[in-house]
Amino acid sequence: MSFTPRPYQVEAIEALHKGWSSGQNRLAVVLPTGAGKTVVFSHLAHGMLESLGGRRALVIAHREELIEQAASKLLAVDPMLRVGIVKAQRDDHHDADVIVASIQTLAVPKRREAIRDIGLIIVDECHHAAARTYMEVLQHFGAWDGVPTAGFTATMTRTDGGLAEVWQDVVFRLDILDMISDGYLCDVRGKAITVDTLDLNKVRTRGGDLVEGQLGKALEDSGALDAIAKAYVDHAGDRPGVVFTPTVATAQGAAASLRAVGIKAAPVWGDMGRDERRATLAQYVAGEVQVLTNCMVLTEGFDAPHTSCIVVARPTKSPGLYVQMVGRGLRPAPGKRDALLLDVMGAASRHKLASMVDLTEREIGQAEEGKSLRQVAEEHVASEKRRALAAQVQAEEISLFGGSSICWLRTPAGTWFIRVSNSMTLFLARDPGTRLYRMRRWTAQDGVQPPREDVARPLDEALAWLEQQARVLAPGAFVDRRARWRAGKPSPKQLGLCRRRGIAIPRQATAGEVADLIDIAHVTSVLDSLLPAAA
């Protein structure tokens, strides 16, 4: 057996068993993109087969790519497992221990009625399960009659679309911040790319989200596609990336704009020929294409860990959709330091749009209305094809930490810290073998010191507590990521220090970003040798 499960994956399986033993049978697990939910339910199915008394496990997948992915992971967990696939013209369920089937095929009564003896139901991307088709299929296979049913998703929204009627409880949930701290996901930093000529107030809402066609037209008419290309060159010129757009036309247009500024880009979309799409994806994986632009076909089941930039050029009101898009860039890969999110924004006073804050459900500190503190980039003159509209682009730093203004940083070893002053740093020390953290203070004079009440806390509580201490101890401008000085150009002193220390400075880096690089290098050199004693 391969694919040894990670500790949190074992915890998720144990939580399902505990929930089922308590009398509930429709239970959900929420794991961030990259957490390996396919591995979790593959181990779950394999481990339960002996207890099913000859009955089989059924995995319900949303799309063709997810069916093949799930089947391959099941075989990787146990090559001797008999895995059958049911979709379209394929009907390999008769001698299978585990059946992986598409919801579209199971929606046909004749097809689902042919599948018998199901003792375990697993629903991949279970945020779709409130749809009528899913409800009919789940009822047919006994989800309301006691058959253990497990749903897996990265984006459970229980108040939207009746999901609470399907899933009785979310028995295990892991946060993106936990995944980053454990090294299972890479760091992510973000910039809000504001295109002044993009007016989203004129875009209507349908089904709870912005209408794709109107959104696409607004992007095209505003010159936003050329602005996106410019932002990519300025902030992510050396990164492989994926651009999410609302329509096929905008995916194609974004690719053309990127190519015009020297970025090798190619579009993919849902109705594209299968062979052509596979060839394009293969070119991206091989590095022959630097950027993929897509019309919402890479939000689920797409796996290219080397992706280190995500461009959300599809503003959305749905936190779930937002998390799915950004999650495509969070998987770690050799040589990948972090992921960069470029979030394309426009005037949207009528809409509450999802943002980087929605990657985590934790709210650290108090929300504040932050003005744009990034310097205005040079005025971008759109091409004649965009009616020569002038699109002024601003890049504003955004953070995972909700409305918090505190400048959180992380060492390469994964230690969260706040640089309070040149001679003081607050940081979190992980309790070995747990997901609990303790607050520590380092000063040049006294070294590492614990607080009076040295309590191990969950990450969200530890982060909030450390922020409170930072606000008490620090002058606001030093720890405030929205401080005005951070938006300016790096000083000669900063640049000289980076040269002496061998710190690489990205193109278009601001004074704040260079200060962060210097702080990370300094704190890393201090803390890495002290952490065993500090913990």
VOGU-3710 file (C-alpha; in Angstrom, 3 decimals, decimal comma):
1> msftprpyqv> 0,000/0,000/0,000  1,337/3,470/-0,876  0,247/7,034/-0,242  0,710/6,793/3,528  -1,868/9,215/4,932  -0,739/12,359/6,686  -1,695/12,843/10,357  -4,572/15,212/9,601  -5,882/12,805/6,948  -6,019/10,072/9,585
11> eaiealhkgw> -7,810/12,504/11,905  -10,413/13,194/9,221  -11,122/9,477/8,753  -11,353/8,963/12,529  -13,753/11,901/12,812  -16,049/10,321/10,207  -16,074/6,980/12,040  -16,796/8,725/15,338  -19,628/10,714/13,752  -21,170/7,622/12,189
21> ssgqnrlavv> -20,989/5,721/15,476  -22,903/8,564/17,151  -25,906/7,971/14,884  -25,419/10,527/12,114  -24,663/9,138/8,673  -24,390/12,106/6,243  -21,159/13,777/7,313  -18,807/16,185/5,563  -15,078/16,903/5,668  -13,729/20,287/4,571
31> lptgagktvv> -10,084/20,279/3,480  -8,294/23,070/1,606  -7,290/22,547/-1,996  -4,015/20,621/-1,888  -4,834/18,800/1,338  -5,358/15,512/-0,528  -9,041/14,816/-0,051  -8,855/12,149/-2,776  -6,184/10,360/-0,740  -8,381/10,626/2,363
41> fshlahgmle> -11,462/9,069/0,825  -9,373/6,440/-0,962  -7,989/5,286/2,397  -11,469/5,558/3,901  -12,993/3,298/1,239  -10,132/0,799/1,359  -10,226/0,594/5,159  -13,989/0,028/5,338  -14,398/-2,667/2,698  -13,922/-5,582/5,091
51> slggrralvi> -16,573/-4,204/7,447  -19,190/-3,746/4,702  -20,134/-7,423/4,608  -19,667/-7,855/0,872  -21,209/-4,549/-0,059  -19,269/-1,991/-2,115  -18,199/1,621/-1,894  -19,534/4,196/-4,355  -17,580/7,379/-5,127  -19,650/10,066/-6,862
61> ahreelieqa> -17,603/12,575/-8,852  -18,652/15,821/-10,469  -16,564/15,836/-13,637  -14,678/13,429/-15,894  -11,241/14,613/-14,719  -12,221/13,911/-11,109  -13,391/10,387/-11,964  -10,047/9,393/-13,475  -8,165/11,105/-10,643  -10,154/9,287/-7,959
71> askllavdpm> -9,761/5,896/-9,662  -5,988/6,316/-9,993  -5,614/7,332/-6,315  -7,655/4,321/-5,189  -5,343/2,021/-7,128  -2,307/3,833/-5,738  -3,565/3,151/-2,201  -4,055/-0,546/-3,040  -3,084/-1,871/-6,498  -5,050/-5,064/-5,782
81> lrvgivkaqr> -8,287/-3,155/-5,334  -10,941/-3,770/-7,965  -11,964/-0,292/-9,078  -14,782/0,134/-11,561  -15,693/3,252/-13,520  -19,223/4,174/-14,535  -19,595/7,093/-16,927  -21,031/7,646/-20,390  -20,339/4,424/-22,331  -18,289/2,776/-19,550
91> ddhhdadviv> -20,050/0,425/-17,154  -17,400/-1,506/-15,198  -19,159/-1,942/-11,886  -20,147/-5,615/-11,770  -17,039/-7,088/-10,096  -15,736/-3,875/-8,496  -15,003/-3,322/-4,808  -15,155/0,446/-5,312  -17,191/2,125/-8,050  -16,306/5,618/-9,225
101> asiqtlavpk> -19,220/7,127/-11,116  -20,167/10,452/-12,639  -23,197/12,211/-11,253  -24,411/12,802/-14,815  -24,541/9,061/-15,485  -26,104/8,217/-12,112  -28,816/10,779/-12,846  -30,200/8,307/-15,407  -32,506/5,968/-13,401  -31,637/2,904/-15,486
111> rreairdigl> -27,902/3,377/-14,894  -28,083/3,851/-11,139  -30,620/1,059/-10,651  -28,129/-1,385/-12,186  -25,657/-0,680/-9,359  -26,475/-2,693/-6,242  -25,062/-3,553/-2,821  -23,704/-0,131/-1,888  -22,579/0,088/1,761  -20,595/3,327/1,667
121> iivdechhaa> -21,229/6,532/-0,302  -18,482/9,100/-0,902  -19,278/12,410/-2,599  -16,373/14,340/-4,083  -16,824/18,142/-4,367  -19,816/17,728/-2,089  -20,729/21,415/-2,178  -22,726/20,447/-5,279  -24,841/17,967/-3,314  -27,861/20,207/-2,748
131> artymevlqh> -28,702/20,048/-6,452  -31,798/18,022/-7,289  -29,810/15,429/-9,238  -27,507/14,733/-6,304  -30,433/14,515/-3,892  -32,173/11,917/-6,058  -29,008/9,835/-6,436  -28,134/9,985/-2,734  -31,671/9,018/-1,729  -31,614/6,093/-4,181
141> fgawdgvpta> -28,434/4,648/-2,648  -29,664/4,997/0,935  -28,050/8,169/2,252  -31,271/8,923/4,147  -31,702/5,284/5,196  -28,548/4,776/7,243  -25,891/4,078/4,611  -22,690/5,848/5,798  -22,193/8,870/3,541  -19,122/11,087/3,482
151> gftatmtrtd> -18,780/14,349/1,570  -15,472/16,028/0,753  -14,931/19,583/-0,402  -12,643/22,565/-0,050  -15,529/25,018/0,001  -18,572/24,108/2,048  -21,144/26,889/2,154  -23,883/25,520/4,374  -26,227/28,479/3,998  -26,235/28,431/0,207
161> gglaevwqdv> -28,410/26,108/-1,812  -29,700/23,908/0,995  -26,435/22,169/1,822  -27,465/21,979/5,465  -30,365/19,751/4,388  -27,892/17,250/2,917  -25,007/17,251/5,389  -25,862/16,788/9,041  -22,489/17,931/10,293  -18,990/18,955/9,235
171> vfrldildmi> -16,974/16,577/11,418  -13,500/17,703/10,364  -12,253/20,998/9,022  -8,704/22,119/8,364  -7,736/25,714/7,726  -5,370/26,986/5,052  -3,255/28,686/7,729  -2,800/25,330/9,456  -1,790/23,754/6,159  0,750/26,505/5,498
181> sdgylcdvrg> 2,160/26,204/9,014  2,566/22,454/8,588  4,311/22,907/5,242  1,623/21,070/3,292  0,710/24,227/1,373  3,040/26,990/0,294  2,911/30,563/1,502  0,637/32,870/-0,447  0,845/36,629/-0,776  -1,484/38,816/-2,718
191> kaitvdtldl> -1,867/42,059/-4,598  -5,197/43,645/-5,439  -4,834/44,938/-8,998  -7,318/47,800/-9,201  -8,305/48,883/-12,722  -9,895/52,283/-12,326  -11,883/52,026/-15,572  -13,484/48,683/-14,594  -16,972/49,500/-13,281  -18,551/46,401/-11,754
201> nkvrtrggdl> -21,544/48,324/-10,459  -23,166/47,905/-13,874  -22,852/44,104/-13,715  -26,025/42,382/-12,553  -26,288/39,399/-10,226  -27,878/36,074/-11,160  -27,981/32,978/-8,962  -26,047/34,797/-6,246  -23,079/35,759/-8,408  -22,125/38,242/-11,107
211> vegqlgkale> -23,476/37,496/-14,591  -20,579/36,083/-16,620  -21,467/37,680/-19,941  -21,835/41,176/-18,487  -18,688/40,700/-16,431  -16,753/39,636/-19,508  -17,938/42,664/-21,463  -16,964/44,969/-18,599  -13,462/43,471/-18,573  -13,083/43,868/-22,334
221> dsgaldaiak> -14,512/47,389/-22,560  -12,429/48,705/-19,654  -9,067/47,644/-21,050  -8,647/45,332/-18,047  -7,175/42,486/-20,118  -4,231/44,626/-21,173  -3,917/45,868/-17,596  -3,763/42,261/-16,405  -0,956/41,552/-18,863  0,981/44,575/-17,632
231> ayvdhagdrp> 0,477/43,556/-13,989  1,693/40,049/-14,809  4,899/41,372/-16,347  5,449/43,765/-13,430  4,759/41,358/-10,571  4,978/37,776/-11,872  7,135/37,893/-14,997  9,104/34,785/-14,046  6,210/32,755/-12,612  4,094/30,052/-14,267
241> gvvftptvat> 0,477/30,960/-13,698  -3,231/30,456/-14,297  -5,685/33,256/-15,145  -9,378/32,764/-14,352  -11,807/34,687/-16,570  -15,629/34,711/-16,852  -16,071/33,939/-20,569  -14,356/32,145/-23,419  -13,831/35,491/-25,173  -12,057/36,961/-22,142
251> aqgaaaslra> -9,896/33,831/-21,750  -8,842/34,157/-25,380  -8,409/37,919/-25,069  -6,324/37,624/-21,899  -4,029/35,124/-23,619  -3,622/37,499/-26,579  -2,802/40,412/-24,260  -0,206/38,328/-22,420  1,398/37,214/-25,673  1,555/40,857/-26,796
261> vgikaapvwg> 3,824/41,672/-23,832  6,067/38,652/-24,350  4,410/36,061/-22,056  3,764/32,671/-23,650  0,084/32,110/-22,896  -2,660/29,803/-24,128  -6,408/29,658/-23,394  -8,495/26,611/-22,418  -12,286/26,413/-22,071  -15,052/23,891/-21,534
271> dmgrderrat> -16,152/23,290/-25,133  -12,599/23,131/-26,441  -11,762/19,861/-28,191  -10,624/17,257/-25,684  -7,387/16,457/-27,474  -6,542/20,128/-27,958  -7,208/20,907/-24,312  -5,088/17,977/-23,121  -2,274/19,062/-25,431  -2,434/22,629/-24,090
281> laqyvagevq> -2,402/21,436/-20,478  0,557/19,174/-21,280  2,431/22,156/-22,749  1,817/24,079/-19,547  3,046/21,237/-17,343  6,139/20,896/-19,559  6,885/24,624/-19,305  6,312/25,306/-22,996  3,429/27,615/-22,030  4,001/29,975/-19,093
291> vltncmvlte> 0,410/31,045/-18,438  -2,922/29,291/-18,917  -5,992/31,490/-19,264  -9,261/29,675/-18,725  -12,987/30,117/-18,613  -13,729/28,373/-15,310  -12,575/24,880/-16,287  -9,595/24,619/-13,924  -11,365/25,214/-10,602  -11,750/21,491/-9,799
301> gfdaphtsci> -9,515/18,518/-10,498  -6,670/20,494/-12,077  -3,306/19,599/-10,573  -0,155/21,477/-11,595  1,847/22,097/-8,398  4,460/24,247/-10,150  1,809/26,976/-10,634  3,029/29,931/-8,556  0,745/32,745/-9,720  -3,034/32,881/-9,791
311> vvarptkspg> -4,835/35,767/-11,469  -8,469/36,109/-10,426  -9,780/38,095/-13,397  -13,235/36,797/-12,632  -14,470/38,921/-9,688  -16,979/36,852/-7,733  -19,346/37,174/-4,799  -18,827/33,490/-3,932  -16,139/32,749/-1,315  -16,287/29,089/-2,337
321> lyvqmvgrgl> -15,506/29,799/-5,969  -12,761/32,200/-4,938  -11,084/29,586/-2,741  -11,235/27,047/-5,567  -9,532/29,430/-7,975  -6,741/30,496/-5,635  -6,229/26,949/-4,379  -4,829/25,956/-7,773  -1,615/27,776/-6,862  -1,060/26,641/-3,273
331> rpapgkrdal> 0,429/23,192/-3,770  4,142/23,033/-2,894  6,673/22,028/-5,538  10,480/21,790/-5,739  12,005/25,265/-5,923  8,656/26,971/-5,297  9,020/29,591/-2,562  5,463/30,919/-2,423  2,376/31,649/-4,469  1,376/35,093/-5,700
341> lldvmgaasr> -2,272/36,080/-6,079  -3,147/38,936/-8,422  -6,731/39,856/-7,623  -8,277/42,034/-10,343  -10,692/44,540/-8,853  -12,815/47,409/-10,080  -15,418/49,783/-8,696  -17,995/47,543/-6,984  -19,869/49,517/-4,347  -23,042/47,526/-5,147
351> hklasmvdlt> -21,413/44,131/-4,621  -19,560/42,478/-1,765  -16,845/40,597/-3,608  -14,897/37,633/-2,289  -11,230/38,360/-1,673  -8,068/36,814/-0,287  -9,570/37,112/3,188  -12,051/34,392/2,220  -9,251/31,830/1,873  -9,495/31,374/5,628
361> ereigqaeeg> -12,505/31,420/7,904  -10,441/32,852/10,743  -10,835/36,555/11,442  -7,727/37,945/13,107  -8,069/41,375/14,718  -10,690/43,952/13,867  -11,744/44,701/10,325  -10,666/48,090/9,061  -11,517/50,011/5,920  -8,108/50,256/4,272
371> kslrqvaeeh> -7,346/52,871/1,661  -5,094/51,950/-1,242  -1,541/52,555/-0,106  0,285/51,273/-3,145  1,723/53,906/-5,386  -0,161/54,310/-8,647  1,680/52,472/-11,386  2,463/54,286/-14,596  -0,653/55,080/-16,599  -1,456/52,192/-18,875
381> vasekrrala> -2,686/53,136/-22,334  -4,875/50,369/-23,693  -4,483/49,161/-27,239  -6,612/50,438/-30,152  -8,561/47,207/-29,920  -9,652/48,369/-26,461  -10,827/51,697/-27,892  -7,735/53,445/-26,537  -9,227/53,584/-23,038  -6,742/54,616/-20,346
391> aqvqaeeisl> -6,640/52,053/-17,528  -4,832/53,263/-14,432  -3,685/50,267/-12,403  -3,012/50,154/-8,678  -1,436/47,223/-6,840  -2,448/47,026/-3,181  -1,001/44,392/-0,854  -3,589/42,017/0,600  -3,286/39,392/3,298  -4,682/36,105/4,562
401> fggssicwlr> -5,257/37,678/7,957  -8,701/39,108/7,366  -9,089/42,757/8,253  -5,914/42,726/10,335  -3,451/45,509/9,615  -0,551/43,755/11,349  2,402/42,879/9,130  2,686/39,123/9,600  5,738/37,369/8,165  7,061/33,834/8,106
411> tpagtwfirv> 10,527/32,318/8,077  11,379/29,642/5,486  11,133/27,092/8,316  7,501/28,108/8,834  7,643/30,290/11,954  5,003/33,039/12,076  6,414/36,283/13,480  5,847/40,020/13,906  8,907/42,270/13,886  7,967/44,722/16,636
421> snsmtlflar> 11,148/46,797/16,401  14,760/46,448/15,321  15,530/44,767/18,652  12,286/42,858/19,367  10,378/40,083/17,605  7,225/38,239/18,651  6,782/34,744/17,240  4,841/31,495/17,621  6,575/28,276/18,680  4,829/25,033/17,716
431> dpgtrlyrmr> 4,176/22,437/20,411  5,757/19,243/18,994  3,258/16,710/17,681  0,269/19,051/17,969  -1,406/21,928/16,138  -1,003/24,148/19,193  1,270/27,180/19,492  2,921/29,224/22,244  3,803/32,907/22,122  7,471/33,846/22,498
441> rwtaqdgvqp> 9,303/37,161/22,585  12,884/37,662/21,418  14,915/40,722/22,301  18,529/41,479/21,529  19,171/41,943/25,259  17,365/38,966/26,828  17,020/36,435/24,012  13,852/34,292/23,940  11,347/34,709/26,779  7,915/33,085/27,366
451> predvarpld> 4,931/35,121/28,610  3,787/34,941/32,224  0,944/32,623/31,268  2,599/30,148/28,928  -0,470/28,509/27,355  -0,540/26,426/24,161  -3,342/27,634/21,889  -4,863/26,699/18,522  -3,368/28,703/15,673  -6,227/31,180/15,331
461> ealawleqqa> -6,206/32,008/19,042  -2,402/32,218/19,138  -2,337/34,583/16,161  -4,983/36,844/17,684  -3,208/36,881/21,062  0,142/37,721/19,488  -1,469/40,561/17,553  -2,811/42,063/20,756  0,668/42,005/22,249  2,177/43,565/19,114
471> rvlapgafvd> -0,279/46,468/19,230  0,632/47,140/22,860  4,390/46,942/22,326  4,889/48,443/18,859  4,589/51,866/17,266  1,830/51,480/14,684  3,819/52,432/11,605  6,413/49,742/12,228  4,048/46,773/12,289  1,198/48,160/10,182
481> rrarwragkp> 1,208/46,670/6,689  -0,928/49,620/5,558  1,566/52,260/6,747  2,228/54,855/4,076  5,981/54,359/3,985  5,498/50,787/2,727  4,061/52,030/-0,573  7,130/54,058/-1,548  10,258/53,076/-3,410  12,994/51,136/-1,582
491> spkqlglcrr> 15,557/53,430/0,016  19,257/53,370/-0,952  19,982/52,034/2,549  17,556/49,132/2,025  18,988/48,319/-1,396  22,546/48,434/-0,083  21,662/46,121/2,809  20,055/43,645/0,399  23,157/43,664/-1,799  25,436/42,996/1,177
501> rgiaiprqat> 23,252/40,169/2,441  22,611/38,662/-0,978  18,843/39,212/-0,793  17,194/39,107/-4,226  14,719/41,953/-4,815  11,740/41,267/-7,127  10,865/43,710/-9,875  8,581/46,571/-8,825  9,150/45,770/-5,131  8,040/48,518/-2,745
511> agevadlidi> 9,828/49,744/0,366  7,512/47,604/2,505  8,167/44,461/0,512  11,925/44,982/0,657  11,670/45,608/4,406  9,819/42,295/4,731  12,584/40,457/2,870  15,185/42,006/5,165  13,153/41,141/8,277  12,664/37,545/7,140
521> ahvtsvldsl> 16,396/37,133/6,532  17,279/38,693/9,902  14,690/36,852/11,994  15,493/33,562/10,267  19,159/33,890/11,194  18,214/34,630/14,818  15,367/32,183/15,407  16,308/29,052/13,504  19,091/28,201/15,956  16,921/29,116/18,967
531> lpaaa> 13,612/27,422/18,161  14,321/24,009/19,754  15,011/25,762/23,048  12,232/28,293/22,533  9,539/25,681/22,080
//
